[in-house]
Amino acid sequence: MKEYDQHFCGTPVKPDIGVNAKTIRRRLSPRRLSTTGQARVLAGFAAGIEKRVAAISQLDPQLDKKAIERIQKIDSDVLGFARSYISTGNLPDWSKSLNKDIKQFFRLRHLLSQPDSRTISIRLGHKVAEAALSAPRGPADYLAGMIMRTLKALGISTELVFNLEFVHGICRENHPLHIHGALYVPDDQIHIVTEALTRVLASDYRARWTNVAVLLEAPHPGGFWASYCIKESAVTSEMLFRRGVRNKLASYASRRQSQRARAFYNRIEDWFSTE
């Protein structure tokens, strides 16, 4: 089901009412940015707002008055639609009430909107995957450390956000644990980064069909990849728990990128609550 359909197509069905039955009216709780679909739409709206704000800053308030008013009217209409879509006039506070997967979505979404950003998928080798699963600080932190040290050795400064996943079904040849995420890599260094990460993280991975060990690509439009990365978050945490992993956190985000994503979300929150 498409992300728009899941919010608009459902119509409550009236319960059967018997002779002595009472009609029960349920209070429907408002949608409060609880799904990835909502986050994708809202982030898209916000990106458009920021572009129009930048456009207004290039115009002369006196000479371009009509153009400014037209842009402001668009922003007002978009804000009204966004509030109607989320069904509330306020967004959840980042620290107190925003869902952890939605936070991770915004970290990924923001990083992937920046220059030199890349999507990354890493299918781990057996040795690295098992070492990660037994690491005291958890597999996500362990693997992040390996990735960041590898890039630092190449002279690349980056931000990193990713989620862990397990392949469904039985994997007899390759390890089921793998990574989907995002980072910064300049165009002219993609090849050497791919080779270095393959050597460090997936030296014993056996490629099958199009599933190479390390894949770096240009970002997909519209926040698709950010949604894709977090789709298995709850399942992965449960599988880590079943494997006896002490720290079952299924995601990682560098501190600076977390701060940047929070600032981006706060700007959305300010815009959303504008009177």
N, C-alpha and C positions, 0 to 999 in steps of 0.2 A: 504494500500500500504506500502510495506517495505521501511525503511529509505533510502536504496540504490536506489530503483526504482524511488522514487520521484525526484531524481536529474539527473538520466541518461536516463529514458525511454521517456521523453517528446521530441517530435520533432515538431518544429514550422510548421504550415500549411500555404502555400502561399495563400494570398488573391486572389479572382477572379479579373482579370484585364480586364476591358472593353476597348472600342475603344479609348476613350480619357483619360482613367485612368492613373494615375501616380503610378509607383511602389514605395512604401514607405519602406525604409529600417530602421528598428528600431534598435536603439543601445541597446543591451542587457546589463544591468548593471551586473557587476560581483557579484558572490555569495560572501558574506562577513561574513560568520559564522552567519547566520540569522535563522537557524533552529536547533531544538534539535537533529535531525539526524546527522547533520554536527558536532555538539558539541560532540556527543557520539563517532563518529569515530575519531575525533581529539584527544579527551581525551584518547581513547584507544591507539592510536599511541604514544602519549606522555608517557603513563605508560610503554609501551614497551621500549621506548628510555631510561627512567630512570633506568629500570632494566638492560639494556645493558651497560649503563654508570657505574652502580655499578659493573657489571661483569668485565668490563675493568679495574676498579680500583684494582681488585684482581689479575690481571695478571702482569707478569714481562715484561717490554717494550723490553727487549733484548731476553729473552727466548721464549716469546709468541707473537713474532712480527706478525706471520701469522694469528694467532687467532684474534689479535687486528684488523688487516687490514680487516679480514672477517666481524667482527662485525661492523666496521666503514662503510663498503660497504653496509651492510644491512640498517644501519641508513640513508645513503645517498639515497638509493632507496625508503625507507619509506618517507623521506622528499619530494622527487620528487612526489610521489603518492599523498601525503597530499596536496601539492600545486596545483596539477592538480584537485583534488577533490573539494577543496574550490575555485579554479579558481582565486587565487590572491597570491602575494608574501608576503603580510602583513596581520596581523590580526587586528581587531578593538581594539582601546585603551580601557582598562577596564573602566576608569573614564569617557571618553568623548563619546564613540560611541557603546559600547557593550550593546546589548539588555538586559533588566532587567531579563527576563526569562532565558536567557542564563547564566547570572551571577548566578542566583539561581541554575541552573543545575550544574555549577562548584562547588558551595558551597556544594551541596548534594553529588556530585560525589566524591569530595575530602574527605569529612567526612566518606563516606561509604567505602573508601579504607583503613581506619585506623583500628588498632586492637580494639576489643570490640565494634565496631560500630554495630548498629541495625536499621532496618527499624521500623517505628512506625506508627500505624493507631489508631486514637482515635475517636470514635463515641460519641459525646457529649450528655450529659443529657440536658433536656429542660432548667432548671434553669441556668446552666452554660452558655449554648449557648446564651440565651437571655441577660444575664448579659454582655457577651462578645460583642454582637452586639450593646449594648448601652454604652459601655465603651468609655470615652472621647478620649483615645489614640488609639482607634481602637481595633477590636477583636483579631488580630494576636498578638499584644503586650500584651494584657490582658491575653490571654491564655498562652503565653510564660512565663509570670510572674508566673502563677499558676504552670506550669510544673517545672520550675527551682526551685521554693520555695519548692515544694514537694520533689524533688530529693535532695536538700540541707539538708532538714530535715532528710533524710535517710543517710546522710554522703557521697553522691555521687556527685562528680564534673564532669560536662559534658559540651559538646557543643551541640547546638540544631539548627536544620534547618527544617522548615516545610512550607507547603502551606495549605490554607483553600480550602474547596470544599463544594458545596451543592449537596445533592442527587437530581437527576432529577425526576420529577413527583411529585405527592402529597404524603406527609408523614403524615399519620394521627396518628401514634403512637409515633414514635421517631422523634427527631428534625433532619432536613436535614443537618445542619452544621456539618462538621467533618474535621479531620486533617490527612494528610499524610506527613511523614517526616523522619528524621533520628536523632539519638543521640548516645552517648556512654553509655553502660550499661554492666558491667562485667557479665559473665555467671552465677555466683553464686548469682546474685542479680536480675535476670530477674523476678522471681516470686514475690518478695516483691515490686518491682517497678510497675509491672502490677497491683497488688492489690491496692497499694497506689494511682496510677493515676486513677484507676477505681473508687475508693472511692471519690476522690476529683473532678473529671471531669465528671463522668458518672454514678453517683449513681442511677439515675432513668432511665437509658437506659435499654430497654428490648431486650435482645439478641434474634435474629432470625436466624435459620440455622447456618451458619459458621460465621456470623457477630457478633463477640464478641465486647465488649465495648473497650477494649484496647488490641492491638496485637503487640508484639515485636518479630521480626524474624531476622535471619541472612540475610545479604545483598544478593540481586540477582546479578549475574555476568553481566558485560558488560554495566553498567550504566542504566539498565532498570528502576530501581526504581527512579532514579533521573529524568528521562524523565516522568515517570508516575506521579510523584508529581506535576509537573508544567503544566500538560496537560490542566487544566481547569482555568488557571490563569486569562485570559481575561474575561471568563464567570463569574467567581466568583467576580471579581471587578465590573462588570456590575450589578450583583445581589445585591451586597452590596450597590451600588449607588441607585438602585431602592428601597431598603429598608430604604433609608435615612441615612445610616451609614456615618458619617462625614469623617472618615479615611477609605477609601475603599481599602487600601493595603491588598492584599490577601496572603502575604508571610511574613516569619520571618527568620532571621538568627542572631545568636549570633555574637557579634562584633569580637571576636577572630577568630571564624571560617570564617567570611568574610575576615579577613586579611590573613588567611592561604590559602583560596581559591584564593585570588588575587595573592599571591606569586606563587602558582601553575600555574595559568594562565600566569603570567609574564614569567615563565620558558618556558612554551609552546611557547609564543610569541618570546622569544629569540631564541629558537631552530628553529622556523618556518622561522625567518628572517635571519638565518645563510647563509652566502655566500658560 
